[in-house]
Amino acid sequence: MKKILVVDDERDIQMLFEQHFRKEIKSGEMEFSFSFSGEEALEFMKNPEHKAILILSDINMPGMSGLELLKHIKEKYEKPPPVVMMITAYGDGENYNLAMKLGADDFLTKPLDFSSLKEKLKTMVL
């Protein structure tokens, strides 16, 4: 089972993921958890039971940005580091370059193409 943490300040993202991944959730292939801020995501990850192997994080959030969260995750969780995919409504080169420099594994733009995301998640070896 792939345990995935989605971090986004837009609360409707949970409903979108649950709709688009209904079959994978029901079959037990994937399990999603949701945090609505960078701070909440760090609290979630303090629990040793979380077992998230993939983190999908929005970049632009109030408080701790997704880039700050990424930096913290990559510094603190070395073994094994969770795979971190950044999501942004702005496909600008500056955010992309900074995310990659901080250790992001992938970079996605909003609105999310759930079909391609689903294929990407299914083929990832985690």
BATI-564604 format. One record per atom (N, C-alpha, C): x, y, z. Coordinates in Angstrom, 1 decimal, always signed. Layout:
N
        X        Y        Z
        X        Y        Z
...
This chain:
126
        X        Y        Z
     +0.8     -1.2     +0.0
     +0.0     +0.0     +0.0
     +0.9     +1.2     +0.0
     +0.5     +2.2     -0.8
     +1.3     +3.5     -0.9
     +0.5     +4.5     +0.0
     +1.2     +4.9     +1.0
     +0.6     +5.9     +1.9
     +1.1     +7.3     +1.5
     +0.1     +8.2     +1.2
     +0.4     +9.5     +0.6
     -0.1    +10.6     +1.5
     +0.7    +11.6     +1.8
     +0.3    +12.7     +2.5
     +0.1    +13.9     +1.6
     -1.1    +14.5     +1.5
     -1.3    +15.6     +0.6
     -1.4    +16.9     +1.5
     -0.6    +17.9     +1.2
     -0.5    +19.1     +2.0
     -0.9    +20.3     +1.1
     -2.1    +20.9     +1.5
     -2.6    +22.0     +0.7
     -3.6    +22.8     +1.6
     -3.5    +24.1     +1.5
     -4.4    +24.9     +2.4
     -5.8    +25.0     +1.8
     -6.0    +24.5     +0.6
     -7.4    +24.4     +0.0
     -8.0    +23.1     +0.4
     -9.0    +23.2     +1.3
     -9.6    +22.0     +1.9
    -10.4    +21.2     +0.9
    -10.8    +21.7     -0.3
    -11.6    +20.9     -1.2
    -10.6    +20.0     -2.0
     -9.3    +20.1     -1.8
     -8.4    +19.1     -2.4
     -8.7    +17.7     -1.9
     -9.1    +17.6     -0.6
     -9.3    +16.2     -0.1
    -10.4    +15.6     -0.9
    -11.5    +16.2     -1.1
    -12.6    +15.7     -1.9
    -12.2    +15.3     -3.3
    -11.4    +16.1     -3.9
    -10.9    +15.8     -5.3
    -10.1    +14.6     -5.3
     -9.2    +14.4     -4.4
     -8.3    +13.2     -4.3
     -9.2    +12.0     -4.0
    -10.1    +12.1     -3.1
    -11.0    +11.0     -2.7
    -11.9    +10.5     -3.9
    -12.3    +11.5     -4.7
    -13.1    +11.2     -5.9
    -12.2    +10.5     -7.0
    -11.1    +11.1     -7.3
    -10.3    +10.6     -8.4
     -9.5     +9.3     -8.1
     -9.3     +9.0     -6.8
     -8.6     +7.8     -6.4
     -9.5     +6.8     -5.7
    -10.8     +6.9     -5.9
    -11.8     +6.1     -5.2
    -11.5     +4.6     -5.3
    -11.2     +4.1     -6.5
    -10.9     +2.7     -6.7
     -9.7     +2.3     -6.0
     -8.6     +3.1     -6.1
     -7.3     +2.7     -5.4
     -7.4     +2.8     -3.9
     -8.2     +3.7     -3.4
     -8.5     +3.7     -1.9
     -9.3     +2.5     -1.5
    -10.3     +2.2     -2.2
    -11.2     +1.1     -1.9
    -10.4     -0.2     -1.9
     -9.6     -0.4     -2.9
     -8.8     -1.6     -3.0
     -7.7     -1.8     -2.1
     -7.3     -0.7     -1.4
     -6.2     -0.7     -0.4
     -4.9     -0.4     -1.1
     -4.9     -0.1     -2.4
     -3.7     +0.2     -3.1
     -3.0     +1.5     -2.7
     -3.8     +2.5     -2.3
     -3.3     +3.7     -1.8
     -4.1     +4.2     -0.6
     -3.4     +4.9     +0.3
     -4.1     +5.5     +1.4
     -3.7     +7.0     +1.5
     -4.6     +7.9     +1.6
     -4.3     +9.3     +1.6
     -4.6     +9.9     +3.0
     -3.7    +10.8     +3.4
     -3.9    +11.6     +4.6
     -3.8    +13.0     +4.1
     -4.4    +13.9     +4.9
     -4.4    +15.3     +4.4
     -4.0    +16.3     +5.6
     -3.1    +17.2     +5.2
     -2.8    +18.3     +6.2
     -3.1    +19.6     +5.4
     -3.5    +20.6     +6.1
     -4.0    +21.8     +5.5
     -3.0    +23.0     +5.7
     -1.8    +22.6     +6.2
     -0.7    +23.6     +6.4
     +0.6    +22.9     +6.5
     +1.7    +23.6     +6.3
     +3.0    +23.0     +6.5
     +3.2    +22.6     +7.9
     +2.8    +23.4     +8.8
     +2.9    +23.1    +10.3
     +2.1    +21.8    +10.6
     +0.9    +21.7    +10.1
     +0.1    +20.5    +10.4
     +0.8    +19.3     +9.8
     +1.4    +19.4     +8.6
     +2.1    +18.3     +8.0
     +3.3    +17.8     +8.9
     +4.1    +18.8     +9.5
     +5.2    +18.4    +10.3
     +4.7    +17.7    +11.6
     +3.6    +18.2    +12.1
     +3.0    +17.5    +13.3
     +2.6    +16.0    +12.9
     +1.9    +15.9    +11.8
     +1.5    +14.6    +11.3
     +2.8    +13.7    +11.2
     +3.8    +14.2    +10.7
     +5.0    +13.4    +10.4
     +5.8    +13.0    +11.7
     +5.5    +13.7    +12.8
     +6.1    +13.4    +14.1
     +5.6    +12.1    +14.6
     +4.4    +11.7    +14.2
     +3.9    +10.4    +14.6
     +4.6     +9.3    +13.9
     +5.3     +8.4    +14.6
     +6.0     +7.3    +14.0
     +5.1     +6.4    +13.2
     +3.8     +6.4    +13.5
     +2.9     +5.5    +12.7
     +2.5     +6.1    +11.4
     +2.9     +7.3    +11.0
     +2.4     +7.9     +9.8
     +2.7     +7.1     +8.6
     +4.0     +6.7     +8.5
     +4.4     +5.8     +7.3
     +4.2     +6.4     +6.0
     +4.1     +7.7     +5.8
     +3.9     +8.3     +4.5
     +5.2     +8.2     +3.7
     +5.0     +7.6     +2.5
     +6.2     +7.4     +1.7
     +6.3     +8.4     +0.6
     +5.2     +9.1     +0.4
     +5.1    +10.1     -0.6
     +4.3    +11.4     -0.1
     +4.9    +12.5     -0.3
     +4.2    +13.8     +0.1
     +4.0    +14.6     -1.1
     +2.8    +15.0     -1.3
     +2.4    +16.0     -2.4
     +2.1    +17.3     -1.7
     +2.9    +18.3     -1.9
     +2.7    +19.5     -1.2
     +2.6    +20.7     -2.1
     +1.5    +21.5     -1.8
     +1.4    +22.8     -2.5
     +2.5    +23.7     -2.0
     +2.9    +24.6     -2.9
     +4.0    +25.6     -2.6
     +3.5    +26.8     -1.8
     +2.4    +27.4     -2.4
     +1.9    +28.6     -1.8
     +0.8    +28.4     -0.8
     +1.2    +28.5     +0.5
     +0.3    +28.3     +1.6
     +0.6    +29.4     +2.6
     -0.4    +29.8     +3.4
     -0.1    +30.8     +4.5
     +0.7    +30.1     +5.5
     +1.5    +30.9     +6.3
     +2.4    +30.4     +7.3
     +3.6    +29.7     +6.6
     +3.9    +28.5     +6.9
     +5.0    +27.8     +6.3
     +4.7    +27.4     +4.9
     +5.5    +27.9     +4.0
     +5.3    +27.5     +2.5
     +5.7    +26.1     +2.3
     +5.2    +25.6     +1.1
     +5.6    +24.2     +0.7
     +7.1    +24.1     +0.6
     +7.8    +25.1     +0.1
     +9.2    +25.1     +0.0
     +9.9    +25.0     +1.3
     +9.4    +25.7     +2.3
    +10.0    +25.6     +3.7
     +9.7    +24.2     +4.2
     +8.6    +23.7     +4.0
     +8.2    +22.3     +4.4
     +9.2    +21.3     +3.7
     +9.4    +21.4     +2.5
    +10.3    +20.6     +1.7
    +11.7    +20.6     +2.3
    +12.2    +21.8     +2.6
    +13.5    +21.9     +3.2
    +13.6    +21.2     +4.5
    +12.6    +21.4     +5.3
    +12.6    +20.7     +6.6
    +12.6    +19.2     +6.5
    +11.7    +18.7     +5.6
    +11.6    +17.3     +5.4
    +12.9    +16.7     +4.9
    +13.5    +17.3     +3.9
    +14.8    +16.7     +3.4
    +15.9    +16.8     +4.4
    +15.9    +17.8     +5.3
    +17.0    +17.9     +6.3
    +16.8    +16.9     +7.4
    +15.5    +16.7     +7.8
    +15.2    +15.9     +9.0
    +15.0    +14.4     +8.7
    +14.4    +14.0     +7.6
    +14.1    +12.6     +7.3
    +15.0    +12.1     +6.3
    +16.3    +11.7     +6.7
    +17.2    +11.3     +5.7
    +17.0     +9.8     +5.3
    +16.6     +9.0     +6.2
    +16.5     +7.5     +6.0
    +15.2     +6.9     +6.3
    +14.5     +6.4     +5.3
    +14.6     +6.8     +3.9
    +13.8     +8.2     +3.7
    +14.3     +9.0     +2.9
    +13.6    +10.2     +2.7
    +12.3    +10.0     +2.0
    +11.2    +10.6     +2.4
    +10.0    +10.5     +1.7
    +10.1    +11.1     +0.3
     +9.5    +10.6     -0.7
     +9.4    +11.2     -2.0
     +8.5    +12.5     -1.9
     +9.0    +13.6     -2.3
     +8.2    +14.8     -2.2
     +8.0    +15.4     -3.6
     +6.7    +15.6     -3.9
     +6.3    +16.2     -5.2
     +5.7    +17.5     -4.8
     +6.1    +18.6     -5.5
     +5.6    +19.9     -5.2
     +4.5    +20.3     -6.2
     +3.5    +21.0     -5.7
     +2.4    +21.4     -6.6
     +2.2    +22.9     -6.5
     +2.0    +23.5     -7.6
     +1.8    +25.0     -7.6
     +0.9    +25.4     -8.8
     +0.3    +26.5     -8.5
     -0.6    +27.1     -9.6
     +0.3    +27.9    -10.5
     +1.5    +28.2    -10.1
     +2.4    +29.0    -10.9
     +3.6    +28.1    -11.4
     +3.6    +27.9    -12.7
     +4.6    +27.0    -13.3
     +5.9    +27.8    -13.6
     +6.2    +28.7    -12.7
     +7.4    +29.6    -13.0
     +8.7    +28.9    -12.7
     +9.7    +29.3    -13.4
    +11.0    +28.7    -13.3
    +11.7    +28.9    -12.0
    +11.4    +30.0    -11.3
    +12.0    +30.3    -10.0
    +11.6    +29.3     -9.0
    +10.3    +29.1     -8.9
     +9.8    +28.0     -7.9
    +10.3    +26.7     -8.3
    +10.3    +26.3     -9.6
    +10.8    +25.0    -10.0
    +12.2    +24.8     -9.6
    +13.1    +25.8    -10.0
    +14.5    +25.7     -9.7
    +14.8    +25.6     -8.2
    +14.1    +26.4     -7.4
    +14.3    +26.3     -5.9
    +13.8    +25.0     -5.4
    +12.6    +24.5     -5.8
    +12.1    +23.2     -5.4
    +13.1    +22.1     -5.7
    +13.7    +22.1     -6.9
    +14.6    +21.1     -7.3
    +15.9    +21.2     -6.4
    +16.3    +22.4     -6.2
    +17.6    +22.6     -5.4
    +17.4    +22.1     -4.0
    +16.2    +22.3     -3.5
    +15.9    +21.8     -2.1
    +15.6    +20.3     -2.0
    +15.6    +19.6     -3.1
    +15.4    +18.2     -3.1
    +14.1    +17.6     -3.5
    +13.2    +18.4     -4.2
    +11.9    +17.9     -4.7
    +12.2    +16.8     -5.7
    +11.3    +15.8     -5.6
    +11.5    +14.7     -6.6
    +10.7    +14.9     -7.9
     +9.7    +15.8     -7.8
     +8.9    +16.1     -9.0
     +8.2    +17.5     -8.8
     +7.6    +18.0     -9.8
     +7.0    +19.3     -9.8
     +5.7    +19.3    -10.6
     +4.6    +19.5    -10.0
     +3.3    +19.5    -10.8
     +2.6    +20.9    -10.7
     +1.9    +21.2    -11.8
     +1.2    +22.4    -11.8
     -0.3    +22.2    -11.7
     -1.0    +23.2    -11.0
     -2.5    +23.2    -10.9
     -3.1    +23.8    -12.1
     -4.2    +23.5    -12.5
     -5.0    +22.4    -11.9
     -4.4    +21.0    -12.2
     -4.4    +20.2    -11.2
     -3.8    +18.9    -11.4
     -4.5    +18.0    -12.4
     -3.7    +17.4    -13.2
     -4.2    +16.4    -14.2
     -4.2    +15.1    -13.5
     -5.3    +14.7    -12.9
     -5.4    +13.5    -12.1
     -5.1    +12.2    -12.8
     -5.4    +12.2    -14.1
     -5.1    +11.0    -14.9
     -3.6    +10.7    -14.9
     -2.9    +11.8    -15.3
     -1.4    +11.6    -15.4
     -0.8    +11.4    -14.0
     -1.4    +12.1    -12.9
     -0.9    +11.9    -11.6
     -1.1    +10.4    -11.2
     -2.3     +9.9    -11.5
     -2.6     +8.5    -11.1
     -1.6     +7.5    -11.7
     -1.3     +7.7    -13.0
     -0.4     +6.9    -13.7
     +1.0     +7.0    -13.1
     +1.4     +8.2    -12.8
     +2.7     +8.5    -12.2
     +2.8     +7.8    -10.8
     +1.8     +7.9    -10.0
     +1.8     +7.2     -8.7
     +1.8     +5.7     -8.8
     +1.1     +5.2     -9.8
     +1.0     +3.7     -9.9
     +2.4     +3.1    -10.4
     +3.1     +3.9    -11.2
     +4.4     +3.4    -11.7
     +5.6     +3.7    -10.8
     +5.4     +4.5     -9.8
     +6.5     +4.9     -8.9
     +6.8     +3.7     -8.1
     +8.1     +3.4     -8.0
     +8.6     +2.4     -7.1
     +8.9     +3.0     -5.7
     +8.0     +2.8     -4.8
     +8.2     +3.4     -3.5
     +8.5     +2.4     -2.4
